Amino acid sequence: MTTAAIRYGTYGYRFAEQQVGPLFRPFAVGFDRVSDMNYDWDGLKRVDGPLYLLQYTVSGRGAIRIGDTTHILEAGQAFLVDIPGDHRYYLPEGSEYWEFYFALFRQQHAEGLWADIIRKLGSVPSLPVDSPTVRTLRSLYTDAQQNRLQDAYQASAAVYQLLMDLLRSASADHQARDNWPDAVRRAAELIEQDCVAFSNLDEIAAATGASKFHLSRAFTRYVGMPPMTYVTKLRMERAAELLRGSTYHSSTIAEQLGYSSASYFTKVFHQWVGCTPGEFREGRATASIDRLNIYT
């Protein structure tokens, strides 16, 4: 759906106190286009907080000052701020208009998630128009417009989804592989092709032609974990497949995965999965799983 087909508007939410559980509470969601220079919000003068605000530029140009730094906001750029807070967002001189989505929600229960998002993503991130965050923000607005959020629990789930998408955008593990440096992409491909072939970082670096120090830093930044941790992750996922899909003894699986002893393999497996290989195979310590996906 294009923005031209969506009506502008702002929809507010208020909640009684009797709901059960730690709910995330939207305060207002909106889609707007401003062209008046009087559009000017000072974060220290607002009285509707405490709130968190995500505002995403669809088209036009806006501006925000956060502390001593001013950012010009164009299509694809967002900002995330606390209210109250030392910021001011406004229509800057020379801008004909500013079109944006925004979501305001209460801080209660979201403090830790929000701090983690700001720490990882920054206060003025760029978000592709087809990113999960922007799709969820747009969906949150259309749901509000069409009165689909029928109760506090649906509203809480919508805010939680938005926070999770922001965290996902901030997570190095979900950066598009096309944006990885060549050495990182090559290292990941080699590890995925044969996770048993590499027993240390030097071997991976030699295979890619990069220095091990540069490769380790870059790989951790873009993949979300060091190269050898990625090796272990894939080995453990393969171990789970073999434990459930074969009759191999755990010592044989350990050998196939490059471990020098069954006891060390058992130790590593327990660290990653939370049970021994035998317990995993028999389903005594966990549900019967056909494929194990490990996230870090």
C-alpha positions as CSV (number, residue, x, y, z in Angstrom):
1,M,0.0,0.0,0.0
2,T,1.4,3.4,-0.9
3,T,1.2,6.3,1.5
4,A,-1.0,8.2,-1.0
5,A,-3.8,5.7,-0.2
6,I,-3.5,6.2,3.6
7,R,-5.4,9.1,5.3
8,Y,-3.5,11.3,7.7
9,G,-4.6,11.1,11.3
10,T,-3.6,10.5,15.0
11,Y,-5.2,7.9,17.3
12,G,-4.8,7.9,21.0
13,Y,-5.0,5.2,23.7
14,R,-5.6,5.2,27.4
15,F,-5.8,2.2,29.6
16,A,-7.5,1.4,33.0
17,E,-5.2,0.0,35.6
18,Q,-6.9,-3.4,36.2
19,Q,-5.3,-5.3,33.3
20,V,-3.3,-8.3,34.4
21,G,0.4,-8.6,33.5
22,P,3.2,-6.3,32.4
23,L,1.6,-4.7,29.4
24,F,3.2,-2.3,26.9
25,R,0.9,0.6,26.4
26,P,0.7,2.8,23.2
27,F,-0.1,6.4,23.9
28,A,-0.7,7.6,20.3
29,V,0.1,6.6,16.7
30,G,-0.1,8.8,13.7
31,F,0.7,9.6,10.1
32,D,1.0,13.3,9.3
33,R,2.3,15.8,6.8
34,V,3.2,19.2,8.2
35,S,4.2,22.4,6.3
36,D,3.7,25.0,9.0
37,M,6.9,26.4,10.6
38,N,5.0,26.4,13.9
39,Y,5.4,22.6,14.0
40,D,8.0,22.6,16.8
41,W,8.2,20.2,19.8
42,D,10.6,20.9,22.7
43,G,11.2,17.7,24.7
44,L,11.8,19.5,27.9
45,K,8.5,21.4,27.7
46,R,6.1,18.6,27.1
47,V,3.7,17.5,29.8
48,D,2.4,14.2,28.3
49,G,5.4,12.1,29.4
50,P,7.0,9.9,30.4
51,L,6.9,8.5,26.9
52,Y,9.1,7.0,24.2
53,L,8.8,8.3,20.7
54,L,9.7,6.7,17.3
55,Q,9.2,9.0,14.3
56,Y,10.0,7.9,10.8
57,T,10.3,10.2,7.8
58,V,8.4,9.1,4.7
59,S,9.1,12.1,2.5
60,G,10.1,15.8,2.8
61,R,12.5,17.0,5.3
62,G,12.5,17.6,9.1
63,A,15.1,18.2,11.8
64,I,15.8,17.2,15.3
65,R,18.3,18.5,17.9
66,I,19.4,16.0,20.4
67,G,21.6,17.5,23.0
68,D,24.1,19.7,21.1
69,T,23.7,17.9,17.8
70,T,21.2,18.7,15.1
71,H,20.2,16.2,12.5
72,I,18.4,16.8,9.2
73,L,15.9,14.1,8.6
74,E,15.1,12.9,5.1
75,A,13.2,9.9,3.7
76,G,14.2,6.7,5.4
77,Q,15.5,8.4,8.5
78,A,14.0,8.0,12.0
79,F,14.6,9.3,15.4
80,L,14.0,7.7,18.9
81,V,13.8,9.9,22.0
82,D,12.6,9.9,25.5
83,I,9.9,12.4,26.7
84,P,10.8,14.4,28.6
85,G,14.3,14.8,27.2
86,D,16.8,17.3,25.9
87,H,15.6,17.4,22.3
88,R,13.6,19.5,19.9
89,Y,12.2,18.4,16.6
90,Y,10.7,20.8,14.0
91,L,10.2,21.8,10.4
92,P,13.5,23.4,9.4
93,E,13.9,26.5,7.2
94,G,13.9,25.7,3.6
95,S,11.7,22.6,4.0
96,E,8.4,22.6,2.2
97,Y,6.9,19.8,4.2
98,W,7.7,16.8,6.4
99,E,5.7,13.6,6.1
100,F,6.1,10.9,8.8
101,Y,4.7,8.1,10.9
102,F,5.1,8.2,14.6
103,A,4.4,6.0,17.6
104,L,4.3,7.2,21.2
105,F,4.1,4.7,24.0
106,R,4.4,4.6,27.8
107,Q,7.9,3.8,29.2
108,Q,6.6,1.3,31.8
109,H,8.0,-2.2,31.2
110,A,9.9,-1.0,28.1
111,E,12.9,0.7,29.8
112,G,15.4,-2.1,29.3
113,L,14.4,-2.8,25.7
114,W,14.4,0.8,24.7
115,A,17.9,1.4,26.3
116,D,19.2,-1.6,24.4
117,I,17.7,-0.3,21.1
118,I,19.3,3.1,21.6
119,R,22.6,1.6,22.5
120,K,22.7,-0.6,19.4
121,L,20.8,1.4,16.8
122,G,21.5,5.0,17.9
123,S,19.0,7.8,18.3
124,V,18.8,8.7,14.5
125,P,18.9,5.5,12.5
126,S,18.2,4.9,8.9
127,L,15.6,2.3,8.2
128,P,14.7,1.0,4.7
129,V,11.1,1.5,3.8
130,D,10.6,-2.2,3.4
131,S,12.3,-3.0,6.7
132,P,10.3,-5.0,9.4
133,T,10.3,-1.9,11.7
134,V,8.7,0.4,9.1
135,R,6.2,-2.3,8.0
136,T,5.1,-2.8,11.6
137,L,4.9,1.0,12.2
138,R,2.7,1.4,9.1
139,S,0.6,-1.6,10.2
140,L,0.2,-0.2,13.7
141,Y,-1.1,3.0,12.2
142,T,-3.6,1.3,9.8
143,D,-4.8,-1.0,12.7
144,A,-5.4,2.0,14.8
145,Q,-7.1,3.8,11.9
146,Q,-9.4,0.9,11.3
147,N,-10.0,0.2,15.0
148,R,-8.5,-3.2,15.0
149,L,-6.8,-2.9,18.4
150,Q,-9.7,-4.0,20.4
151,D,-8.2,-4.3,23.8
152,A,-5.1,-3.7,25.9
153,Y,-3.6,-7.0,25.1
154,Q,-3.7,-6.6,21.3
155,A,-2.3,-3.1,21.8
156,S,0.5,-4.4,24.0
157,A,1.4,-7.1,21.5
158,A,1.6,-4.4,18.7
159,V,4.0,-2.3,20.7
160,Y,6.1,-5.3,21.6
161,Q,6.3,-6.3,17.9
162,L,7.5,-2.8,17.1
163,L,10.2,-3.0,19.8
164,M,11.3,-6.4,18.6
165,D,11.6,-5.2,15.0
166,L,13.7,-2.3,16.2
167,L,16.0,-4.7,18.1
168,R,16.1,-6.9,15.0
169,S,17.2,-3.9,13.0
170,A,19.9,-3.2,15.6
171,S,21.1,-6.8,15.7
172,A,24.3,-7.4,13.8
173,D,23.1,-11.0,13.3
174,H,20.3,-9.7,11.0
175,Q,22.3,-7.3,8.8
176,A,21.9,-8.1,5.2
177,R,24.7,-10.4,4.0
178,D,25.0,-8.3,0.9
179,N,26.4,-5.5,3.1
180,W,29.1,-7.7,4.7
181,P,32.7,-7.1,3.7
182,D,34.1,-9.6,1.2
183,A,36.3,-11.3,3.8
184,V,33.4,-11.7,6.3
185,R,31.1,-13.1,3.6
186,R,33.8,-15.5,2.4
187,A,34.6,-16.6,5.9
188,A,30.9,-17.3,6.7
189,E,30.5,-19.2,3.4
190,L,33.5,-21.4,4.1
191,I,32.4,-22.2,7.6
192,E,28.9,-23.0,6.4
193,Q,30.3,-25.3,3.7
194,D,32.4,-27.3,6.2
195,C,32.3,-26.3,9.9
196,V,34.6,-29.2,10.7
197,A,37.4,-28.0,8.5
198,F,38.5,-25.1,10.9
199,S,39.9,-25.6,14.3
200,N,41.2,-22.1,14.9
201,L,41.0,-18.5,13.7
202,D,44.3,-18.6,11.9
203,E,43.0,-21.3,9.5
204,I,39.9,-19.2,8.7
205,A,42.0,-16.1,8.2
206,A,44.4,-17.9,5.9
207,A,41.5,-19.3,3.8
208,T,40.1,-15.8,3.3
209,G,43.4,-14.0,2.9
210,A,42.6,-11.5,5.7
211,S,44.5,-10.8,8.9
212,K,43.0,-12.7,11.8
213,F,42.7,-9.5,13.9
214,H,40.8,-7.6,11.2
215,L,38.7,-10.6,10.3
216,S,37.8,-11.3,14.0
217,R,36.7,-7.7,14.5
218,A,34.7,-7.4,11.2
219,F,33.1,-10.8,11.5
220,T,31.9,-10.1,15.1
221,R,30.5,-6.8,14.0
222,Y,28.6,-8.1,11.0
223,V,27.7,-11.6,11.9
224,G,27.2,-10.9,15.6
225,M,29.7,-13.4,17.0
226,P,33.4,-14.3,16.5
227,P,34.3,-16.7,13.7
228,M,35.1,-19.7,16.0
229,T,31.8,-19.1,17.9
230,Y,30.0,-19.4,14.6
231,V,31.9,-22.6,13.9
232,T,30.8,-24.0,17.2
233,K,27.2,-22.9,16.6
234,L,27.0,-24.7,13.3
235,R,28.7,-27.8,14.8
236,M,26.1,-27.9,17.6
237,E,23.2,-27.6,15.2
238,R,24.7,-30.4,13.2
239,A,25.2,-32.5,16.3
240,A,21.6,-32.1,17.2
241,E,20.6,-33.4,13.7
242,L,22.9,-36.4,14.1
243,L,21.7,-37.2,17.6
244,R,18.1,-37.3,16.5
245,G,18.5,-38.5,12.9
246,S,21.1,-41.3,13.3
247,T,22.2,-44.1,15.6
248,Y,25.8,-42.9,15.8
249,H,27.3,-43.1,19.2
250,S,28.1,-39.7,20.7
251,S,31.8,-40.4,20.4
252,T,31.4,-41.0,16.7
253,I,29.5,-37.7,16.3
254,A,32.2,-35.9,18.3
255,E,34.8,-37.3,15.9
256,Q,32.8,-36.3,12.9
257,L,32.5,-32.8,14.2
258,G,36.2,-32.4,14.8
259,Y,36.3,-32.9,18.6
260,S,39.2,-34.8,20.0
261,S,37.2,-36.5,22.8
262,A,33.6,-37.4,23.5
263,S,33.9,-35.8,27.0
264,Y,34.9,-32.4,25.5
265,F,32.1,-32.6,22.9
266,T,29.6,-33.4,25.7
267,K,30.8,-30.4,27.7
268,V,30.4,-28.0,24.7
269,F,27.0,-29.5,23.8
270,H,25.8,-29.0,27.4
271,Q,27.0,-25.4,27.4
272,W,25.1,-24.6,24.2
273,V,22.0,-26.7,24.5
274,G,21.5,-27.1,28.2
275,C,21.6,-30.9,28.4
276,T,24.0,-33.8,27.5
277,P,23.9,-35.4,24.0
278,G,22.4,-38.5,25.5
279,E,19.6,-36.6,27.2
280,F,18.9,-34.7,24.0
281,R,18.7,-37.9,22.0
282,E,16.4,-39.5,24.4
283,G,14.2,-36.4,24.9
284,R,14.6,-36.7,28.7
285,A,15.8,-33.1,29.2
286,T,14.0,-31.4,26.3
287,A,11.1,-31.8,24.0
288,S,11.6,-34.1,21.0
289,I,13.2,-31.7,18.4
290,D,13.7,-32.6,14.8
291,R,16.0,-29.6,14.1
292,L,17.7,-27.3,16.6
293,N,18.2,-23.6,15.7
294,I,20.7,-21.8,17.9
295,Y,20.5,-18.0,18.3
296,T,23.1,-15.9,20.1
